[in-house]
Amino acid sequence: MPSDDRFHEALRDVARRAGRTGRLAPAADIRRRGETLRRRRRATTAALAVTLVGAVGAGVTAIQLVTAAPQLPVGPAGPTMSVPSGSPTGAPTSVRDDPLLSGDRQVAIVRTDAFESAVSLLDDDPLGEVDGTEGRRLFVIEPAGAETFRIRAAEPNPDGSDACWQVRSSGSDPLTVVAADCVASEPRQHFSISVVERAGGEPSYAISSASAYLQHSATRGLILEELGDATLTTYFRFVDNGPSPG
């Protein structure tokens, strides 16, 4: 409030008192009362300013605390596990309606871990892998029953008959696959084929007879053996080589 207003207010207060007592206060008393009013107003204004500053300071501190609060990461609390691309998990999925297994195509069968060799059916030896042109290396895979297939050589025997894969037992030695005349009712010529999708969407196949899977042994080559609690590690690619010769 301006100083003139404060002085006038002091005069009005003196007049009110004079009206009640009938006496006019001396000039010194008027000045004293005016100074008292000014001090009270200064004290009130100062207290209000301190209060406002304190409130503003508290607000700024709160804002700073909120701003400085660490941001919690959004996401899993720990590492997540993932299966490497192309790694089989559990039993392979059964093949259905695969054009390479329809009997209408001839395919080369190549072990996925092999470098340049392909599966070959030799006349006098078990199924093996060759780098050259030995034996018969193109096959026709045709349905033989519920979820089973017969695998025959695309090239017929010299007498015109067909040669098919057949399981052979050799006593205590592992089971092997040999060439035999195709017989539709022969259960040893019926194979199960399962597929697993590997890197890039390319399918790889597992081949088995009953519960024995075709696997690669470093010492025995291609053999059939039961997995038990072991993990299947041998898969094959089927490479399309055009229509079946018939």
Backbone as CSV, one residue per row, in Angstrom:
resi,resn,N_x,N_y,N_z,CA_x,CA_y,CA_z,C_x,C_y,C_z
1,MET,0.859,-1.184,0.000,0.000,0.000,0.000,0.889,1.226,0.000
2,PRO,0.580,2.328,-0.778,1.381,3.567,-0.793,1.405,4.214,0.564
3,SER,2.462,5.063,0.830,2.640,5.696,2.149,1.512,6.658,2.469
4,ASP,0.934,7.386,1.474,-0.172,8.319,1.723,-1.375,7.569,2.226
5,ASP,-1.654,6.433,1.634,-2.820,5.650,2.079,-2.638,5.203,3.515
6,ARG,-1.398,4.772,3.844,-1.167,4.311,5.218,-1.359,5.489,6.201
7,PHE,-0.855,6.704,5.820,-0.984,7.875,6.700,-2.448,8.239,6.904
8,HIS,-3.231,8.224,5.824,-4.661,8.533,5.933,-5.373,7.516,6.796
9,GLU,-4.969,6.243,6.661,-5.620,5.214,7.479,-5.324,5.475,8.951
10,ALA,-4.079,5.924,9.242,-3.718,6.253,10.633,-4.555,7.417,11.156
11,LEU,-4.775,8.437,10.299,-5.612,9.571,10.709,-7.029,9.125,10.996
12,ARG,-7.547,8.253,10.146,-8.924,7.778,10.374,-9.021,7.016,11.686
13,ASP,-7.963,6.260,11.992,-7.976,5.509,13.255,-7.952,6.473,14.431
14,VAL,-7.145,7.532,14.310,-7.083,8.540,15.384,-8.434,9.225,15.553
15,ALA,-9.071,9.534,14.419,-10.379,10.193,14.493,-11.394,9.307,15.171
16,ARG,-11.348,7.991,14.856,-12.313,7.091,15.492,-12.104,7.063,16.998
17,ARG,-10.830,7.036,17.389,-10.546,7.030,18.821,-10.996,8.368,19.470
18,ALA,-10.747,9.464,18.778,-11.156,10.776,19.338,-12.650,10.844,19.494
19,GLY,-13.363,10.236,18.547,-14.818,10.252,18.644,-15.288,9.501,19.862
20,ARG,-14.553,8.402,20.213,-14.991,7.623,21.366,-14.615,8.286,22.683
21,THR,-13.414,8.992,22.693,-12.926,9.569,23.962,-13.190,11.077,24.078
22,GLY,-13.455,11.721,22.938,-13.675,13.161,22.948,-12.398,13.952,22.960
23,ARG,-11.248,13.223,22.887,-9.969,13.908,22.891,-9.201,13.520,21.656
24,LEU,-8.392,14.448,21.144,-7.565,14.220,19.969,-6.169,13.847,20.440
25,ALA,-5.637,12.761,19.951,-4.292,12.320,20.355,-3.256,13.286,19.834
26,PRO,-2.162,13.406,20.566,-1.102,14.294,20.101,-0.465,13.796,18.813
27,ALA,0.256,14.753,18.142,0.850,14.425,16.842,1.855,13.292,16.965
28,ALA,2.624,13.271,18.069,3.624,12.200,18.249,2.959,10.851,18.295
29,ASP,1.784,10.805,18.947,1.051,9.535,19.038,0.575,9.101,17.665
30,ILE,0.174,10.061,16.873,-0.284,9.736,15.514,0.860,9.149,14.702
31,ARG,2.046,9.801,14.795,3.185,9.268,14.033,3.561,7.870,14.507
32,ARG,3.522,7.684,15.849,3.895,6.376,16.386,2.963,5.286,15.862
33,ARG,1.700,5.601,15.882,0.746,4.583,15.406,0.916,4.296,13.909
34,GLY,1.241,5.349,13.173,1.477,5.136,11.738,2.677,4.225,11.511
35,GLU,3.755,4.440,12.280,4.947,3.599,12.147,4.635,2.159,12.561
36,THR,3.818,2.001,13.589,3.449,0.637,14.027,2.704,-0.107,12.926
37,LEU,1.774,0.610,12.278,1.025,-0.029,11.185,1.957,-0.425,10.051
38,ARG,2.914,0.463,9.719,3.829,0.148,8.628,4.673,-1.087,8.955
39,ARG,5.160,-1.188,10.228,5.992,-2.343,10.604,5.191,-3.633,10.528
40,ARG,3.936,-3.566,10.998,3.104,-4.780,10.939,2.874,-5.238,9.500
41,ARG,2.644,-4.244,8.612,2.417,-4.609,7.207,3.690,-5.185,6.579
42,ARG,4.867,-4.579,6.963,6.118,-5.138,6.417,6.313,-6.574,6.887
43,ALA,6.041,-6.800,8.193,6.225,-8.151,8.740,5.290,-9.147,8.058
44,THR,4.032,-8.737,7.842,3.067,-9.621,7.185,3.487,-9.922,5.756
45,THR,3.931,-8.857,5.051,4.371,-9.042,3.661,5.575,-9.957,3.588
46,ALA,6.542,-9.779,4.506,7.739,-10.613,4.516,7.391,-12.062,4.804
47,ALA,6.472,-12.273,5.786,6.071,-13.652,6.109,5.397,-14.318,4.925
48,LEU,4.544,-13.550,4.231,3.870,-14.086,3.052,4.869,-14.431,1.951
49,ALA,5.893,-13.574,1.778,6.913,-13.831,0.754,7.686,-15.093,1.077
50,VAL,8.038,-15.263,2.384,8.760,-16.484,2.786,7.924,-17.707,2.516
51,THR,6.625,-17.606,2.837,5.729,-18.743,2.602,5.658,-19.102,1.126
52,LEU,5.524,-18.049,0.274,5.444,-18.289,-1.172,6.734,-18.897,-1.701
53,VAL,7.880,-18.336,-1.241,9.167,-18.882,-1.698,9.310,-20.332,-1.281
54,GLY,8.898,-20.646,-0.054,8.984,-22.032,0.417,8.119,-22.956,-0.405
55,ALA,6.901,-22.491,-0.738,5.999,-23.322,-1.540,6.562,-23.557,-2.927
56,VAL,7.073,-22.470,-3.531,7.652,-22.606,-4.873,8.861,-23.531,-4.839
57,GLY,9.706,-23.365,-3.785,10.883,-24.224,-3.671,10.502,-25.680,-3.531
58,ALA,9.473,-25.964,-2.738,9.026,-27.347,-2.572,8.512,-27.918,-3.882
59,GLY,7.788,-27.065,-4.622,7.283,-27.516,-5.927,8.413,-27.831,-6.880
60,VAL,9.426,-26.980,-6.928,10.577,-27.205,-7.814,11.303,-28.471,-7.425
61,THR,11.463,-28.678,-6.087,12.137,-29.896,-5.623,11.372,-31.136,-6.043
62,ALA,10.036,-31.081,-5.892,9.216,-32.229,-6.293,9.350,-32.509,-7.772
63,ILE,9.340,-31.435,-8.570,9.487,-31.610,-10.023,10.832,-32.221,-10.344
64,GLN,11.899,-31.737,-9.631,13.229,-32.285,-9.883,13.301,-33.742,-9.510
65,LEU,12.646,-34.132,-8.396,12.652,-35.531,-7.985,11.961,-36.404,-9.006
66,VAL,10.827,-35.919,-9.513,10.110,-36.690,-10.524,10.935,-36.820,-11.783
67,THR,11.582,-35.698,-12.182,12.381,-35.725,-13.411,13.582,-36.629,-13.265
68,ALA,14.199,-36.600,-12.046,15.419,-37.367,-11.856,15.165,-38.825,-11.530
69,ALA,13.895,-39.209,-11.305,13.606,-40.602,-10.960,14.040,-41.521,-12.084
70,PRO,14.742,-42.619,-11.776,15.224,-43.520,-12.829,14.071,-44.173,-13.560
71,GLN,14.216,-44.294,-14.852,13.189,-44.931,-15.667,13.420,-46.435,-15.673
72,LEU,12.429,-47.223,-15.234,12.561,-48.671,-15.205,12.493,-49.222,-16.619
73,PRO,13.358,-50.195,-16.956,13.321,-50.771,-18.304,12.043,-51.537,-18.536
74,VAL,11.540,-51.463,-19.747,10.343,-52.203,-20.126,10.796,-53.443,-20.868
75,GLY,10.426,-54.600,-20.376,10.840,-55.830,-21.048,11.042,-56.917,-20.027
76,PRO,11.506,-58.084,-20.467,11.678,-59.210,-19.559,12.741,-58.925,-18.515
77,ALA,12.547,-59.492,-17.328,13.478,-59.243,-16.248,14.789,-59.989,-16.439
78,GLY,14.766,-61.081,-17.169,15.966,-61.878,-17.357,16.166,-62.223,-18.815
79,PRO,17.220,-62.969,-19.116,17.477,-63.350,-20.514,16.428,-64.304,-21.026
80,THR,16.147,-64.249,-22.294,15.202,-65.159,-22.913,15.978,-66.178,-23.723
81,MET,15.471,-67.387,-23.724,16.126,-68.467,-24.427,15.449,-68.656,-25.774
82,SER,16.214,-68.943,-26.796,15.662,-69.192,-28.121,16.381,-70.372,-28.739
83,VAL,15.664,-71.091,-29.590,16.240,-72.236,-30.279,16.954,-71.748,-31.526
84,PRO,18.200,-72.145,-31.757,18.914,-71.711,-32.965,18.157,-72.089,-34.223
85,SER,18.188,-71.190,-35.203,17.488,-71.430,-36.458,17.994,-72.703,-37.112
86,GLY,17.034,-73.570,-37.511,17.410,-74.790,-38.204,17.699,-75.954,-37.287
87,SER,17.630,-75.761,-35.959,17.896,-76.867,-35.053,16.616,-77.636,-34.795
88,PRO,16.601,-78.968,-34.975,15.402,-79.739,-34.701,15.078,-79.721,-33.222
89,THR,13.808,-79.672,-32.877,13.383,-79.728,-31.493,12.381,-80.859,-31.361
90,GLY,12.783,-81.932,-30.697,11.885,-83.063,-30.530,11.765,-83.877,-31.805
91,ALA,10.681,-84.656,-31.883,10.472,-85.520,-33.042,10.086,-84.692,-34.263
92,PRO,10.605,-85.020,-35.436,10.224,-84.285,-36.643,8.736,-84.432,-36.950
93,THR,8.202,-83.489,-37.678,6.799,-83.502,-38.068,6.598,-84.407,-39.276
94,SER,5.497,-85.154,-39.277,5.227,-86.055,-40.399,4.970,-85.274,-41.679
95,VAL,5.397,-85.849,-42.790,5.243,-85.211,-44.093,3.864,-85.552,-44.653
96,ARG,3.197,-84.548,-45.202,1.911,-84.753,-45.861,1.896,-83.938,-47.150
97,ASP,1.442,-84.568,-48.205,1.243,-83.889,-49.497,2.512,-83.203,-50.000
98,ASP,3.650,-83.804,-49.770,4.910,-83.265,-50.286,5.062,-83.728,-51.734
99,PRO,5.197,-82.815,-52.705,5.297,-83.238,-54.106,6.497,-84.132,-54.386
100,LEU,7.547,-84.021,-53.583,8.723,-84.862,-53.796,8.493,-86.294,-53.307
101,LEU,7.404,-86.505,-52.601,7.095,-87.834,-52.072,5.855,-88.429,-52.735
102,SER,5.509,-87.908,-53.881,4.282,-88.335,-54.571,4.513,-89.466,-55.553
103,GLY,5.782,-89.793,-55.852,6.091,-90.793,-56.864,6.197,-90.201,-58.251
104,ASP,5.987,-88.891,-58.382,6.023,-88.236,-59.691,7.350,-87.535,-59.973
105,ARG,8.258,-87.466,-59.003,9.531,-86.765,-59.177,10.690,-87.721,-58.863
106,GLN,11.821,-87.490,-59.499,13.038,-88.204,-59.139,13.960,-87.240,-58.407
107,VAL,14.568,-87.723,-57.324,15.332,-86.839,-56.453,16.694,-87.451,-56.154
108,ALA,17.648,-86.588,-55.910,18.915,-86.999,-55.317,18.779,-86.812,-53.810
109,ILE,19.327,-87.753,-53.050,19.247,-87.704,-51.591,20.637,-87.388,-51.057
110,VAL,20.748,-86.254,-50.376,22.047,-85.758,-49.915,21.969,-85.519,-48.409
111,ARG,22.902,-86.083,-47.679,22.956,-85.841,-46.234,23.307,-84.370,-45.996
112,THR,22.611,-83.737,-45.079,22.770,-82.287,-44.888,24.182,-81.921,-44.444
113,ASP,24.871,-82.820,-43.759,26.229,-82.523,-43.294,27.298,-82.997,-44.263
114,ALA,26.893,-83.594,-45.389,27.879,-84.047,-46.374,28.328,-82.867,-47.227
115,PHE,29.520,-82.941,-47.793,30.050,-81.837,-48.587,29.697,-82.011,-50.070
116,GLU,30.238,-83.049,-50.700,29.994,-83.234,-52.132,29.390,-84.600,-52.449
117,SER,29.253,-85.446,-51.458,28.778,-86.804,-51.719,27.255,-86.884,-51.694
118,ALA,26.726,-87.882,-52.410,25.288,-88.138,-52.459,25.047,-89.605,-52.120
119,VAL,23.841,-89.902,-51.671,23.478,-91.277,-51.342,23.400,-92.085,-52.634
120,SER,23.972,-93.282,-52.592,23.985,-94.132,-53.790,23.620,-95.564,-53.404
121,LEU,22.810,-96.203,-54.228,22.423,-97.594,-54.033,23.309,-98.457,-54.931
122,LEU,24.246,-99.175,-54.306,25.187,-100.020,-55.033,24.613,-101.426,-55.171
123,ASP,24.982,-102.114,-56.226,24.390,-103.427,-56.495,24.761,-104.465,-55.447
124,ASP,25.995,-104.490,-55.022,26.458,-105.557,-54.135,26.799,-105.084,-52.729
125,ASP,26.664,-103.824,-52.460,27.029,-103.280,-51.161,25.842,-102.534,-50.547
126,PRO,25.900,-102.284,-49.223,24.833,-101.502,-48.604,24.782,-100.077,-49.159
127,LEU,23.668,-99.409,-48.865,23.504,-98.001,-49.228,24.684,-97.206,-48.699
128,GLY,25.257,-96.367,-49.544,26.409,-95.584,-49.113,26.382,-94.189,-49.703
129,GLU,27.492,-93.502,-49.568,27.648,-92.153,-50.107,28.843,-92.155,-51.055
130,VAL,28.677,-91.533,-52.213,29.750,-91.491,-53.212,29.937,-90.066,-53.706
131,ASP,31.155,-89.782,-54.135,31.468,-88.472,-54.711,31.382,-88.501,-56.232
132,GLY,31.368,-89.696,-56.820,31.363,-89.819,-58.284,30.025,-90.295,-58.807
133,THR,30.103,-91.225,-59.767,28.882,-91.689,-60.441,28.587,-93.158,-60.131
134,GLU,29.226,-93.702,-59.101,29.008,-95.108,-58.781,27.570,-95.364,-58.321
135,GLY,27.045,-96.521,-58.733,25.721,-96.936,-58.306,24.618,-96.069,-58.898
136,ARG,23.472,-96.120,-58.233,22.309,-95.342,-58.689,22.012,-94.251,-57.656
137,ARG,21.993,-93.030,-58.124,21.946,-91.878,-57.208,20.674,-91.043,-57.355
138,LEU,19.759,-91.464,-58.222,18.455,-90.797,-58.325,17.375,-91.789,-57.906
139,PHE,16.397,-91.264,-57.129,15.378,-92.138,-56.551,13.994,-91.540,-56.730
140,VAL,13.022,-92.438,-56.774,11.615,-92.055,-56.803,11.008,-92.505,-55.477
141,ILE,10.425,-91.561,-54.763,9.821,-91.857,-53.453,8.307,-91.844,-53.634
142,GLU,7.670,-92.981,-53.381,6.240,-93.114,-53.656,5.510,-93.661,-52.432
143,PRO,4.269,-93.245,-52.213,3.514,-93.742,-51.060,3.375,-95.268,-51.117
144,ALA,3.511,-95.882,-49.938,3.380,-97.340,-49.839,2.338,-97.742,-48.814
145,GLY,1.740,-96.821,-48.145,0.747,-97.093,-47.120,0.550,-95.869,-46.259
146,ALA,-0.081,-96.064,-45.112,-0.334,-94.944,-44.199,0.979,-94.432,-43.620
147,GLU,1.369,-93.247,-44.040,2.569,-92.573,-43.532,3.862,-93.323,-43.865
148,THR,3.833,-94.228,-44.804,5.063,-94.914,-45.206,5.288,-94.750,-46.706
149,PHE,6.560,-94.936,-47.122,6.937,-94.728,-48.516,7.897,-95.835,-48.954
150,ARG,7.907,-96.059,-50.250,8.875,-96.959,-50.856,9.850,-96.107,-51.666
151,ILE,11.122,-96.436,-51.552,12.157,-95.662,-52.242,12.798,-96.574,-53.281
152,ARG,12.587,-96.293,-54.530,13.134,-97.123,-55.601,14.094,-96.306,-56.467
153,ALA,15.016,-97.002,-57.074,15.987,-96.350,-57.957,15.282,-95.893,-59.225
154,ALA,15.568,-94.666,-59.628,14.957,-94.152,-60.858,15.433,-94.952,-62.064
155,GLU,16.649,-95.447,-62.011,17.202,-96.267,-63.101,16.884,-97.737,-62.830
156,PRO,16.237,-98.427,-63.731,15.872,-99.826,-63.483,17.086,-100.757,-63.584
157,ASN,16.866,-102.009,-63.165,17.886,-103.041,-63.318,18.095,-103.353,-64.794
158,PRO,19.217,-104.007,-65.149,19.450,-104.367,-66.556,18.321,-105.198,-67.170
159,ASP,17.616,-105.984,-66.343,16.517,-106.787,-66.871,15.195,-106.030,-66.924
160,GLY,15.239,-104.747,-66.572,14.037,-103.924,-66.635,13.240,-103.866,-65.345
161,SER,13.611,-104.693,-64.362,12.899,-104.666,-63.078,13.366,-103.476,-62.240
162,ASP,12.584,-103.164,-61.235,12.907,-102.033,-60.370,13.649,-102.505,-59.122
163,ALA,14.567,-101.653,-58.664,15.316,-101.926,-57.429,14.857,-100.948,-56.358
164,CYS,14.559,-101.453,-55.173,14.086,-100.640,-54.053,15.006,-100.779,-52.851
165,TRP,14.920,-99.791,-51.970,15.625,-99.893,-50.701,14.958,-100.987,-49.866
166,GLN,15.794,-101.788,-49.176,15.258,-102.805,-48.277,16.189,-102.936,-47.072
167,VAL,15.573,-103.074,-45.898,16.343,-103.219,-44.667,16.928,-104.626,-44.601
168,ARG,18.210,-104.727,-44.229,18.854,-106.020,-44.080,19.480,-106.120,-42.692
169,SER,19.211,-107.249,-42.056,19.792,-107.525,-40.752,21.042,-108.371,-40.933
170,SER,22.089,-108.057,-40.169,23.352,-108.795,-40.269,23.806,-109.256,-38.893
171,GLY,22.952,-109.982,-38.198,23.291,-110.517,-36.889,23.503,-109.418,-35.876
172,SER,24.664,-109.397,-35.270,24.969,-108.403,-34.242,25.394,-107.064,-34.839
173,ASP,25.616,-107.021,-36.132,25.984,-105.762,-36.785,24.751,-104.866,-36.927
174,PRO,24.944,-103.572,-37.092,23.798,-102.673,-37.284,23.017,-103.011,-38.545
175,LEU,21.740,-102.619,-38.550,20.913,-102.768,-39.743,21.451,-101.882,-40.853
176,THR,21.323,-102.353,-42.078,21.746,-101.565,-43.234,20.631,-101.570,-44.276
177,VAL,20.824,-100.779,-45.347,19.883,-100.733,-46.467,20.609,-101.266,-47.704
178,VAL,19.947,-102.171,-48.411,20.532,-102.765,-49.617,19.520,-102.675,-50.757
179,ALA,19.965,-103.013,-51.964,19.088,-103.049,-53.131,18.367,-104.393,-53.191
180,ALA,17.068,-104.349,-53.504,16.276,-105.570,-53.640,15.183,-105.320,-54.666
181,ASP,14.715,-106.406,-55.276,13.604,-106.257,-56.214,12.399,-105.675,-55.488
182,CYS,11.728,-104.720,-56.108,10.589,-104.048,-55.471,9.422,-105.023,-55.317
183,VAL,8.931,-105.136,-54.103,7.761,-105.954,-53.779,6.852,-105.093,-52.922
184,ALA,5.654,-104.807,-53.405,4.769,-103.853,-52.728,4.411,-104.301,-51.317
185,SER,4.301,-105.619,-51.102,3.858,-106.113,-49.797,5.013,-106.346,-48.823
186,GLU,6.235,-106.079,-49.235,7.386,-106.336,-48.370,7.537,-105.209,-47.343
187,PRO,7.307,-105.520,-46.022,7.379,-104.460,-45.004,8.776,-103.876,-44.840
188,ARG,9.815,-104.646,-45.183,11.174,-104.118,-45.039,11.487,-103.052,-46.078
189,GLN,10.582,-102.878,-47.043,10.755,-101.824,-48.049,9.894,-100.596,-47.750
190,HIS,9.262,-100.589,-46.603,8.419,-99.457,-46.210,9.191,-98.574,-45.220
191,PHE,9.318,-97.316,-45.562,10.071,-96.360,-44.741,9.176,-95.191,-44.331
192,SER,9.422,-94.737,-43.143,8.753,-93.514,-42.678,9.679,-92.336,-42.964
193,ILE,9.078,-91.227,-43.404,9.851,-90.014,-43.702,9.221,-88.850,-42.955
194,SER,10.041,-88.163,-42.190,9.578,-87.001,-41.423,10.372,-85.790,-41.866
195,VAL,9.810,-84.618,-41.639,10.432,-83.387,-42.118,10.612,-82.401,-40.980
196,VAL,11.682,-81.627,-41.043,11.886,-80.509,-40.130,12.331,-79.334,-40.975
197,GLU,11.769,-78.163,-40.690,12.132,-76.956,-41.452,13.399,-76.368,-40.865
198,ARG,14.375,-76.142,-41.722,15.650,-75.604,-41.274,15.826,-74.168,-41.747
199,ALA,17.012,-73.628,-41.597,17.282,-72.230,-41.936,16.879,-71.919,-43.368
200,GLY,16.224,-70.769,-43.556,15.794,-70.345,-44.884,14.530,-71.017,-45.358
201,GLY,13.891,-71.811,-44.493,12.644,-72.473,-44.874,12.849,-73.742,-45.674
202,GLU,14.106,-74.161,-45.872,14.374,-75.376,-46.641,14.113,-76.602,-45.775
203,PRO,13.308,-77.557,-46.253,13.025,-78.734,-45.432,14.166,-79.741,-45.480
204,SER,14.383,-80.428,-44.379,15.284,-81.567,-44.321,14.476,-82.759,-43.813
205,TYR,14.915,-83.942,-44.160,14.114,-85.132,-43.908,14.865,-86.124,-43.040
206,ALA,14.111,-86.824,-42.194,14.615,-87.961,-41.433,13.964,-89.217,-42.009
207,ILE,14.756,-90.275,-42.167,14.278,-91.518,-42.779,14.416,-92.635,-41.754
208,SER,13.365,-93.425,-41.580,13.399,-94.499,-40.590,12.614,-95.705,-41.074
209,SER,12.928,-96.835,-40.463,12.174,-98.071,-40.669,11.800,-98.585,-39.296
210,ALA,10.493,-98.704,-39.040,10.013,-98.999,-37.686,10.558,-97.917,-36.759
211,SER,11.363,-98.297,-35.771,11.909,-97.285,-34.849,13.391,-97.046,-35.082
212,ALA,13.933,-97.575,-36.180,15.364,-97.406,-36.485,15.534,-96.322,-37.541
213,TYR,16.360,-95.336,-37.232,16.580,-94.190,-38.124,17.847,-94.386,-38.936
214,LEU,17.794,-93.897,-40.183,18.973,-93.918,-41.041,19.923,-92.824,-40.560
215,GLN,21.097,-93.257,-40.085,22.051,-92.307,-39.522,23.434,-92.557,-40.102
216,HIS,24.263,-91.539,-39.974,25.629,-91.645,-40.480,26.577,-91.965,-39.334
217,SER,27.373,-93.019,-39.537,28.398,-93.400,-38.571,29.763,-93.127,-39.193
218,ALA,30.653,-92.543,-38.416,31.991,-92.232,-38.925,32.763,-93.493,-39.297
219,THR,32.419,-94.619,-38.672,33.157,-95.860,-38.936,32.397,-96.829,-39.834
220,ARG,31.067,-96.762,-39.859,30.267,-97.743,-40.601,29.485,-97.131,-41.760
221,GLY,29.518,-95.837,-41.931,28.746,-95.205,-42.995,27.283,-95.069,-42.618
222,LEU,26.401,-95.343,-43.583,24.962,-95.211,-43.344,24.422,-96.506,-42.742
223,ILE,23.826,-96.386,-41.552,23.253,-97.524,-40.854,21.888,-97.142,-40.301
224,LEU,21.120,-98.150,-39.930,19.840,-97.941,-39.267,19.987,-98.334,-37.809
225,GLU,19.627,-97.442,-36.914,19.686,-97.773,-35.490,18.634,-97.006,-34.719
226,GLU,18.223,-97.602,-33.628,17.236,-96.965,-32.763,17.894,-95.849,-31.970
227,LEU,17.111,-94.805,-31.737,17.673,-93.650,-31.041,17.740,-93.852,-29.536
228,GLY,16.737,-94.492,-28.967,16.674,-94.563,-27.511,16.520,-93.160,-26.949
229,ASP,17.424,-92.795,-26.058,17.411,-91.443,-25.475,18.326,-90.484,-26.228
230,ALA,18.938,-90.960,-27.307,19.856,-90.104,-28.066,19.077,-89.122,-28.936
231,THR,19.774,-88.129,-29.442,19.181,-87.111,-30.307,19.485,-87.433,-31.760
232,LEU,18.473,-87.333,-32.602,18.676,-87.561,-34.028,19.529,-86.433,-34.607
233,THR,20.605,-86.796,-35.269,21.516,-85.791,-35.819,21.677,-85.894,-37.329
234,THR,21.143,-86.953,-37.954,21.336,-87.149,-39.394,20.054,-86.814,-40.149
235,TYR,20.140,-85.809,-41.021,19.023,-85.394,-41.866,19.502,-85.361,-43.312
236,PHE,18.511,-85.390,-44.215,18.821,-85.445,-45.646,18.040,-84.372,-46.392
237,ARG,18.622,-83.917,-47.488,17.929,-83.036,-48.429,17.511,-83.853,-49.638
238,PHE,16.322,-83.559,-50.155,15.854,-84.185,-51.386,15.963,-83.141,-52.499
239,VAL,16.816,-83.414,-53.484,17.067,-82.459,-54.558,16.283,-82.887,-55.792
240,ASP,15.340,-82.061,-56.190,14.467,-82.394,-57.324,15.273,-82.463,-58.624
241,ASN,15.104,-83.565,-59.343,15.775,-83.755,-60.641,14.785,-84.001,-61.777
242,GLY,13.594,-83.450,-61.625,12.628,-83.528,-62.704,11.628,-84.648,-62.542
243,PRO,10.767,-84.833,-63.552,9.712,-85.853,-63.484,10.289,-87.265,-63.385
244,SER,9.525,-88.118,-62.730,9.909,-89.514,-62.620,9.898,-90.169,-64.003
245,PRO,10.871,-91.072,-64.289,10.892,-91.708,-65.609,9.756,-92.717,-65.809
246,GLY,8.983,-92.989,-64.786,7.853,-93.899,-64.966,7.820,-94.987,-63.931
